[in-house]
Amino acid sequence: LHSQVQNLAGQWKFRLDADNKGLEERWFDARLPDSIELPGSCEERGFGIKNTVKDPHRLTRAIKYEGKAWYRRTITVPASWKGKRTELFLERCHWESSLWIDGVPYGLRNSLSAPHVYDLGLLNPGTHTIVICIDNTYGNIPIGTWGFAITDDTQGNWNGITGRMELRATDPIWISDIQVYADRLQVKLGNITGKSHQAVLQNKQVTIPAAGAIVDLPFKPAAPVWDEFSPALHTVTVTLSSGNFKDKKSIKYGIRKLTTAKGQFVVNGRPVLMRGPVNECIYPLTGYPPMDKA
């Protein structure tokens, strides 16, 4: 759980880039003329090409846009974050994102199914400009036009950012990731101090090299096990301490044993049939799937 979080939802400056000239004209370093509310899509907010053709076989989007779109806003890193490591968390981008901070490039992410997370390192307290270019051009990820995340037969090929949009701060030594297994915790530790540090992870003395580390901790999962008719979930909290640097992360987990016997899948000793509704996120009225739990 990141205790130091800045919510980036709200009004952003904006510009469509249908002619793909923003990079050449350095829009990452320029003022953008329009305004848009995020999270959301540019089509949902009225930006794009009005659709004049009604398809009798599916819901037809009122506005369509394929190409690059640029999003810009000013952030303020508080004085209390001095010496902190920062990251940008974008829960769902559609579908390729590129990032600039104060005109400096921070790379590209292109997952359709996982958050786009950018490690920003140490950002000085004060005002900074974030510019994000979102590109939903078919072919960025070569999955054709029938992938459920992009086809008009499901949610459509929208351009935007949905879900949580956050600027996060941690100490320069931090817990990056926790994986829960039946017999251990696998904890990934980050370190941007440039040198090795001694630390206490849970109750274990560990050394964290300058490049970070992956540490296995003994673990006994809580009861009961997870079952589809009784989907028991538990929470584990991991703490890290290294001098003045501290972090704590809590994650939920469920434990189940998947095996096979006599040609069948067996979960926790009970034979099961694997089945599913083929839920393709059919025609959400926003044009993109909701990101809230409900």
C-alpha positions as CSV (number, residue, x, y, z in Angstrom):
1,L,0.0,0.0,0.0
2,H,1.5,3.3,-1.1
3,S,0.8,5.8,1.6
4,Q,2.0,8.8,-0.5
5,V,-0.2,9.1,-3.5
6,Q,-1.3,12.0,-5.6
7,N,-4.5,11.5,-7.7
8,L,-4.0,12.8,-11.2
9,A,-7.7,12.5,-12.3
10,G,-9.2,15.7,-13.5
11,Q,-8.7,18.2,-16.3
12,W,-5.7,17.7,-18.7
13,K,-4.7,19.7,-21.7
14,F,-5.1,17.7,-24.9
15,R,-4.6,17.5,-28.6
16,L,-5.5,14.9,-31.3
17,D,-2.6,14.0,-33.6
18,A,-4.4,12.4,-36.5
19,D,-1.6,13.4,-38.9
20,N,1.1,11.9,-36.7
21,K,3.2,15.0,-36.5
22,G,3.3,15.6,-32.8
23,L,6.7,13.9,-32.2
24,E,8.4,15.7,-35.1
25,E,6.9,19.0,-33.9
26,R,7.9,18.3,-30.3
27,W,4.4,18.4,-28.8
28,F,5.9,16.9,-25.6
29,D,7.4,20.4,-25.1
30,A,4.5,22.5,-26.3
31,R,1.2,23.8,-24.9
32,L,-1.8,21.8,-26.1
33,P,-4.9,23.8,-27.1
34,D,-7.8,21.6,-25.9
35,S,-8.9,20.3,-22.5
36,I,-10.2,16.9,-21.6
37,E,-11.3,15.1,-18.4
38,L,-9.4,12.0,-17.4
39,P,-9.9,9.1,-16.7
40,G,-11.9,8.6,-19.9
41,S,-11.5,8.3,-23.6
42,C,-11.2,11.1,-26.2
43,E,-14.2,9.7,-28.1
44,E,-16.3,9.7,-24.9
45,R,-15.4,13.4,-24.4
46,G,-16.4,14.3,-28.0
47,F,-13.0,14.2,-29.7
48,G,-12.7,12.3,-33.0
49,I,-14.6,11.7,-36.2
50,K,-18.4,11.6,-36.1
51,N,-19.6,8.2,-37.3
52,T,-22.3,8.5,-40.0
53,V,-22.6,4.8,-40.7
54,K,-24.8,2.7,-38.5
55,D,-23.9,-1.0,-38.3
56,P,-26.9,-3.3,-38.0
57,H,-24.9,-6.1,-36.4
58,R,-23.5,-4.2,-33.4
59,L,-23.7,-1.0,-31.3
60,T,-22.2,1.7,-33.4
61,R,-19.8,4.2,-31.7
62,A,-21.0,7.8,-32.2
63,I,-17.4,9.0,-32.5
64,K,-14.4,7.1,-33.7
65,Y,-10.7,7.9,-33.5
66,E,-7.6,6.0,-34.4
67,G,-4.1,7.5,-34.0
68,K,-2.1,9.4,-31.5
69,A,-3.5,11.8,-28.8
70,W,-1.5,13.9,-26.5
71,Y,-2.4,14.6,-22.8
72,R,-0.6,17.2,-20.6
73,R,-0.9,18.5,-17.1
74,T,1.2,20.2,-14.4
75,I,2.0,18.4,-11.2
76,T,3.5,19.6,-7.9
77,V,5.9,17.4,-6.1
78,P,5.5,18.3,-2.4
79,A,8.6,19.3,-0.3
80,S,7.9,16.2,1.9
81,W,8.8,14.0,-1.1
82,K,12.4,15.3,-1.2
83,G,14.7,12.3,-1.6
84,K,11.7,10.0,-2.4
85,R,11.5,7.7,-5.4
86,T,8.5,8.4,-7.6
87,E,6.5,6.4,-10.1
88,L,3.6,7.1,-12.4
89,F,0.8,4.5,-12.3
90,L,-1.8,4.4,-15.1
91,E,-4.3,1.6,-14.5
92,R,-5.5,1.1,-18.1
93,C,-4.2,2.7,-21.2
94,H,-5.5,2.0,-24.7
95,W,-3.2,1.0,-25.8
96,E,0.4,2.3,-26.3
97,S,1.7,5.1,-24.0
98,S,4.8,7.3,-24.2
99,L,5.8,9.6,-21.4
100,W,7.8,12.8,-21.0
101,I,8.5,14.7,-17.8
102,D,9.6,18.3,-18.4
103,G,10.4,17.4,-22.0
104,V,12.6,14.4,-21.0
105,P,11.5,11.0,-22.4
106,Y,10.7,8.2,-20.0
107,G,10.0,5.4,-22.5
108,L,7.0,3.5,-23.7
109,R,4.6,0.9,-22.4
110,N,2.1,-1.1,-24.5
111,S,0.1,-3.6,-22.5
112,L,-3.6,-3.9,-23.2
113,S,-4.3,-5.9,-20.0
114,A,-1.9,-4.5,-17.3
115,P,-1.2,-1.1,-15.8
116,H,1.4,1.1,-17.4
117,V,3.9,1.9,-14.7
118,Y,6.8,4.3,-15.1
119,D,9.7,4.6,-12.6
120,L,10.5,8.3,-12.5
121,G,13.4,8.0,-10.0
122,L,14.0,11.1,-7.9
123,L,11.9,14.1,-8.9
124,N,12.8,17.4,-7.2
125,P,10.1,19.0,-5.2
126,G,8.2,21.7,-7.2
127,T,6.3,22.0,-10.4
128,H,6.8,19.5,-13.3
129,T,5.0,18.9,-16.6
130,I,3.7,15.5,-17.5
131,V,3.0,14.7,-21.2
132,I,1.5,11.4,-22.2
133,C,1.0,10.3,-25.8
134,I,-1.6,7.5,-26.2
135,D,-1.5,5.7,-29.6
136,N,-4.4,3.3,-30.4
137,T,-3.2,2.7,-34.0
138,Y,-4.0,-0.9,-35.1
139,G,-0.8,-2.9,-35.4
140,N,1.1,-1.5,-32.4
141,I,0.6,-4.9,-30.9
142,P,0.2,-7.4,-33.8
143,I,-3.0,-9.1,-32.7
144,G,-5.1,-8.3,-35.8
145,T,-8.4,-6.4,-35.5
146,W,-10.4,-9.2,-33.7
147,G,-8.8,-9.0,-30.3
148,F,-11.5,-8.6,-27.7
149,A,-9.7,-5.5,-26.3
150,I,-9.9,-3.6,-29.6
151,T,-12.6,-4.9,-31.9
152,D,-15.9,-3.1,-32.5
153,D,-17.7,-6.4,-31.7
154,T,-16.8,-5.8,-28.0
155,Q,-15.5,-2.5,-26.5
156,G,-14.0,-0.9,-29.6
157,N,-10.7,0.7,-30.3
158,W,-10.9,3.7,-28.0
159,N,-8.0,6.1,-27.1
160,G,-7.5,7.2,-23.6
161,I,-6.7,6.3,-20.0
162,T,-9.1,4.8,-17.5
163,G,-9.1,3.6,-13.9
164,R,-6.6,5.0,-11.4
165,M,-4.1,7.6,-12.4
166,E,-1.6,8.2,-9.7
167,L,1.8,9.7,-8.9
168,R,3.3,7.6,-6.1
169,A,6.3,8.1,-3.8
170,T,8.3,5.6,-1.9
171,D,11.6,5.7,-0.1
172,P,14.6,5.0,-2.4
173,I,14.7,1.4,-0.9
174,W,11.2,-0.1,-1.3
175,I,9.1,-3.2,-1.8
176,S,8.5,-3.5,-5.5
177,D,6.4,-6.7,-5.7
178,I,5.2,-9.6,-3.7
179,Q,4.3,-13.1,-5.1
180,V,2.6,-15.6,-2.8
181,Y,3.3,-19.3,-3.1
182,A,2.1,-22.2,-1.0
183,D,5.4,-22.4,0.8
184,R,7.0,-19.0,0.5
185,L,6.7,-15.3,-0.3
186,Q,8.9,-14.0,-3.1
187,V,9.6,-10.3,-2.5
188,K,11.2,-8.0,-5.0
189,L,13.1,-5.1,-3.5
190,G,14.1,-2.0,-5.3
191,N,17.2,0.2,-4.5
192,I,18.2,3.4,-6.3
193,T,20.7,4.7,-3.7
194,G,23.6,3.5,-5.8
195,K,25.1,1.3,-3.1
196,S,24.3,-1.9,-1.1
197,H,22.2,-1.7,2.1
198,Q,21.5,-3.9,5.1
199,A,17.8,-4.2,5.9
200,V,15.2,-6.1,7.9
201,L,12.5,-7.7,5.8
202,Q,9.8,-9.1,8.1
203,N,12.1,-10.5,10.7
204,K,14.9,-11.5,8.3
205,Q,18.2,-9.8,7.9
206,V,18.9,-9.2,4.2
207,T,21.4,-7.4,2.0
208,I,20.0,-5.3,-0.8
209,P,22.6,-4.8,-3.6
210,A,22.6,-1.5,-5.6
211,A,20.6,-3.3,-8.3
212,G,17.9,-4.5,-5.9
213,A,17.1,-8.1,-4.9
214,I,14.6,-10.9,-4.9
215,V,14.2,-12.5,-1.5
216,D,12.3,-15.7,-0.6
217,L,10.6,-15.7,2.9
218,P,9.2,-18.7,4.6
219,F,5.4,-18.5,4.6
220,K,2.5,-20.6,5.8
221,P,-0.8,-19.5,4.1
222,A,-3.9,-18.9,6.2
223,A,-6.9,-21.3,6.1
224,P,-9.3,-22.0,4.4
225,V,-8.2,-22.7,0.9
226,W,-9.8,-20.9,-2.1
227,D,-12.6,-22.7,-3.9
228,E,-14.9,-21.3,-6.6
229,F,-18.0,-21.8,-4.3
230,S,-16.2,-20.4,-1.3
231,P,-13.5,-18.0,-2.7
232,A,-11.6,-17.4,0.5
233,L,-9.1,-14.5,0.2
234,H,-6.5,-13.5,2.9
235,T,-4.2,-10.6,3.3
236,V,-0.5,-10.7,4.0
237,T,1.5,-7.6,5.0
238,V,5.3,-7.3,4.4
239,T,7.4,-4.7,6.1
240,L,10.9,-3.4,5.2
241,S,13.3,-1.3,7.2
242,S,16.7,-0.1,6.3
243,G,18.0,2.7,8.5
244,N,15.7,5.7,7.9
245,F,14.1,4.0,4.8
246,K,10.9,2.1,5.4
247,D,8.1,0.5,3.3
248,K,5.1,-1.7,3.9
249,K,3.0,-3.5,1.3
250,S,-0.2,-5.5,1.8
251,I,-1.6,-7.9,-0.9
252,K,-4.6,-10.3,-1.0
253,Y,-4.1,-13.9,-1.9
254,G,-6.0,-17.2,-2.2
255,I,-4.4,-20.6,-2.1
256,R,-5.7,-23.6,-4.1
257,K,-4.1,-26.8,-5.3
258,L,-4.6,-27.6,-9.0
259,T,-3.7,-31.2,-10.1
260,T,-5.0,-33.8,-12.5
261,A,-6.3,-37.3,-12.0
262,K,-7.9,-39.8,-14.4
263,G,-8.0,-37.3,-17.2
264,Q,-9.7,-34.6,-15.2
265,F,-8.7,-31.3,-13.5
266,V,-8.7,-31.6,-9.7
267,V,-8.9,-28.5,-7.4
268,N,-8.2,-29.1,-3.7
269,G,-8.9,-32.8,-4.3
270,R,-12.3,-32.3,-6.0
271,P,-12.8,-33.0,-9.7
272,V,-13.9,-30.0,-11.6
273,L,-14.9,-28.9,-15.1
274,M,-13.3,-25.8,-16.5
275,R,-15.9,-23.5,-18.0
276,G,-16.5,-19.8,-18.7
277,P,-19.0,-17.4,-20.1
278,V,-16.7,-16.0,-22.9
279,N,-17.3,-12.6,-21.4
280,E,-16.0,-10.2,-24.1
281,C,-17.1,-7.0,-22.4
282,I,-19.9,-6.6,-24.9
283,Y,-20.8,-3.0,-25.8
284,P,-20.2,-1.0,-22.7
285,L,-22.0,2.3,-23.2
286,T,-18.9,4.3,-22.4
287,G,-17.1,2.5,-25.2
288,Y,-14.6,1.0,-22.7
289,P,-14.9,-1.5,-19.8
290,P,-15.5,0.0,-16.3
291,M,-12.6,-0.1,-13.9
292,D,-14.5,-0.1,-10.6
293,K,-15.1,-3.3,-8.7
294,A,-18.9,-3.1,-9.0
